Amino acid sequence: DKAGEDFVAREALELKNKAQALIQGTEQVLASGGDEALAPEQSYAIHKALKKLKKLSDGSDLAALHAAVDRLGSLTMQLADEMIGASVRKALAGPQAQGDK
């Protein structure tokens, strides 16, 4: 069935695009020091999940790719929460804390 094949192909393309966007976004945050607020085990988990997603993003195992996208997405959500929390704490500390650096 041609329609079914088209749907599966489109779904695969969307998943691969989502994976690439997640990879690029995560790399940008990490390159800007975004993981400094994380515990070492959280940083390790993000780097490990990122490496796995990169490996799977060019493959054809869509179930594994979907799981890897979900895993890194969950971990980067924690990273975003930590970054937002750090920004709020810094803002609440006031100018004296920012000048101490």
N, C-alpha and C positions, 0 to 999 in steps of 0.2 A: 504494500500500500504506500503510494508516493507521499500522501499527506502525512502519514505516520513517520516516514523517513525524514521528511522536511522538518517536522516538529522535533525529532530527536537531534537532528543536525543543528537546528537553531538553539536548542537547549544546551547542547555541548559547547557551541560558540559563546553563548552568554556566560556559561560557567567559566570557560577559559578566560574571557574578558574580565570577569569578576576576580578571578585568581590573579591576573596580571595587575589589575588596579590595586588589589590588596598587597601584593608584593611591592609595587612601587611606593605606595603610601607608607608601608611599614619601613622600607629602606630609608625613605626620606626622614621619618621620625627618628629612627635609630641614628642616622648620620648627623642629625642635629642634637644628639645627646639626650634624646627622649627617654632612654632606658636608665638614666642616672638615678631616677627616683625609685627604681624597682629594686627589690631584693635580688641577690645574685641568681637564685633559683628561678625567679620569674624571667629575668633577662635571658637566662640559658634556655628556658622553655620557648620563649619567643624566637630566639635565633634558631633553635632546633626545628620548630614548626615552619619557620620561613624557609629553611633549607629544604625541608621535605616538600613544601608546596612548590618551590621552584623546580624541583626534580619531577614532580608529577604534572606540572602545568603543560608540558609538551607531549605528555603521553595520551593514551586512549582509555585508561581506566577511570571512567567518569565517577564511579562510586568512591574510589579512593581520593580523587580530586575533590569531590564534594565534601568528604570528611576532613580533608586537609584545609579547605577553605573555612569550614566551620570551626575547626580547631584554632587556626591562626586568628580568625575573626573574634573568637571568644577571648583569646589572650590579648589581642590588641585593644579590646574593649577595656580590659583591666589597665592596660598602659594608658589609655586615654583618661580613665578615671584618676589614675595616679598623677598624671600631668595637670589635670584640671585642679585636683586637690592641692598640688604643690603651688600652683598659681594663686589659688584662693588664699592659702596660708601666707604666701609672700605678700599679697595685697593687704591682708588683715594685720600683718606684722607692722606695716607702716613704713615710712621712708627711712627711719633709723636702721631697720634691719637690712634694707636694700643698700644703704651706704656703708654697711660693715664689711661688704665683700671685697 
